[in-house]
Amino acid sequence: MIMESTVTTSANGNSWEVIPANTFAGVILGVLFVYLFFRHFMFVLMFADLILGWLRKFNWFPKEGKRMKTFIHWIVALTLFLGFLLLAGSAGWLEFIPQ
């Protein structure tokens, strides 16, 4: 099975393709993206809890008093992901190609 190693995104009307220069950078990018995806999912569910009170019965869902911890973890995941993009781009590990 061959895994796609490029990421395509767009911002401000411009389209970009992020290409890891080596496998190490690709693995780090993938792991950080999965971590950010998971934490973003938890962050969205936390706000759904404010509206949908029945979600509190699940053990995996952040309860009252754990919301700040969930928010902090989401900020950490976002910072790690964006920080890696910045550092890996400046180190030449990733290429940002406008399309």
C-alpha positions in Angstrom: 0.0 0.0 0.0 1.4 3.4 -1.0 0.6 6.3 1.2 0.2 9.8 -0.2 2.9 12.0 1.3 1.8 15.4 0.0 -0.7 17.8 1.5 -2.7 20.3 -0.6 -4.4 23.3 1.0 -5.6 26.7 0.2 -5.5 30.0 2.0 -6.3 33.6 0.9 -7.3 32.4 -2.5 -3.9 30.7 -3.1 -3.4 27.0 -3.3 -0.4 25.3 -1.7 1.1 21.8 -1.8 3.3 20.7 1.1 5.9 18.1 0.2 8.2 16.6 2.8 11.8 16.5 1.7 12.4 13.2 3.6 10.6 10.4 5.3 11.4 11.7 8.8 9.7 15.0 8.1 6.7 13.2 6.6 6.3 11.0 9.6 6.5 14.0 12.0 4.0 15.9 9.8 1.6 13.0 9.8 1.8 12.3 13.6 1.3 16.0 14.4 -1.6 16.3 12.0 -3.3 13.3 13.6 -2.7 14.8 17.0 -4.1 18.1 15.9 -7.1 16.4 14.3 -7.9 14.4 17.5 -7.5 17.5 19.7 -9.6 19.6 17.4 -12.3 16.9 17.4 -12.2 17.0 21.3 -12.4 20.8 21.2 -15.4 20.8 19.0 -17.1 18.1 21.2 -16.4 20.2 24.2 -18.5 23.1 22.8 -21.2 20.6 21.8 -21.3 19.7 25.5 -22.5 23.2 26.3 -25.6 22.6 24.1 -26.0 18.8 24.4 -25.9 18.0 28.1 -26.4 14.3 27.5 -22.9 13.9 26.3 -21.6 14.2 29.9 -22.6 10.6 30.6 -19.7 9.3 28.5 -16.4 8.6 30.3 -14.2 9.7 27.4 -15.8 13.1 27.1 -14.4 16.1 29.0 -16.5 16.8 32.1 -17.0 20.1 33.9 -13.7 21.1 35.4 -11.8 19.4 32.5 -12.7 22.0 29.9 -9.6 24.2 30.5 -7.4 21.1 30.2 -9.1 20.2 26.9 -8.7 23.7 25.6 -5.0 23.8 26.7 -4.3 20.4 24.9 -6.0 21.8 21.8 -3.8 24.9 21.9 -0.7 22.7 22.4 -1.6 20.5 19.5 -2.2 23.5 17.2 1.0 25.2 18.3 3.1 22.0 17.8 1.6 21.5 14.3 2.1 25.1 13.2 5.5 25.3 14.8 6.6 22.2 13.0 5.4 23.6 9.7 7.4 26.8 10.3 10.6 25.0 11.5 10.5 22.3 8.9 9.9 24.8 6.2 12.8 26.9 7.2 15.0 23.8 7.6 14.2 22.7 4.1 12.3 19.5 5.3 9.1 20.7 3.7 8.5 22.6 0.5 5.6 25.0 0.2 4.7 25.2 -3.5 2.1 27.7 -4.7 -0.3 26.3 -7.2 
